[in-house]
Amino acid sequence: MTTATVQPAAVSPRRPVPAHIVRPEYVDKPAPARFEGSEVKDAGTIERMRAACRLAAQAREEVGRHVVPGVTTDELDRIGHEFLCDHGAYPSTLGYRGFPKSLCSSVNEVVCHGIPDSRVVRDGDIVNIDITAYLDGVHGDTNATFLAGDVAQEARQLVEHTREALDRGIRAVKPGRRINVVGRVIEAFAKRHGYGVVREFTGHGIGTHFHSGLVVPHYDDPDYDDLIEVGMTFTIEPMLNLGTHEWEMWDDGWTAVTKDRRPSAQFEHTLLVTADGAEVLTHP
């Protein structure tokens, strides 16, 4: 019998966004418009993405500085929301398919898409902050897992190894390879440490759309064989678990938790494919 350390708590009212900030087309619609463009971006789109991604990375680090015991995840959402709005960006998650907050806060066994609420971060928690900026018509998407107080060695190592798994996945990106090389590298590394690799949540193409059609799995799957080309932009965002890769969904339809309630960690960057590899766009 496992006991969950994270339980649903009160979700505060939606935070307002200043009227002058441009909203993505999908806000408060059931689903976003279908993406029909190219995964290879033109020079102008890439330059706009550089700015959006840099701002998202700055927001990630600003929120991360406040991940300490005693803070609520709702307060972390407020910090991220105000940072993006103060810089003229719209928080991409707010109103995306009904998501009620400006970032995802995933604590301990929450794999991804945790909704910020009144829960207080405790000493020893690991907290993933996933934040996306919509600026000048494009999205920049990033996340990182932060340590709150004195984190147990096993969970601390999981966080460090997940960061390294992302780095290895990024280094595998080369024009002419297939997109599944990313998952092959990540899964091989995770298996060495006995971690579960979450399969159903993947990296994705990104640009004018929050999620384009491109899927970037973090496990080895021969079916995902899109050719990697110069000028493509996409995310890599592995979720590694101390136990099983299997997960369950809360009743809110968003919060995914590990089936065995053991910790899960995640890191994410938005990348641009270059002639000799990948450039990370989400550095602050």
Secondary structure, DSSP 8 states (H G I E B T S, - for coil): ----S-------------TTS---TTTTSSS-----S-SB--HHHHHHHHHHHHHHHHHHHHHHTT--TT-BHHHHHHHHHHHHHHTT-EETTTTGGG--SSSEEEETTEEE-----S-B--TT-EEEEEEEEEETTEEEEEEEEEE-SS--HHHHHHHHHHHHHHHHHHHT--TTSBTHHHHHHHHHHHHHTT-EE--SS-EEB-SSSSS-S-EE-SS--TT---B--TTBEEEE--EEESS-S-EEE-TTSS-EEETT---EEE-BEEEEEETTEEEE----
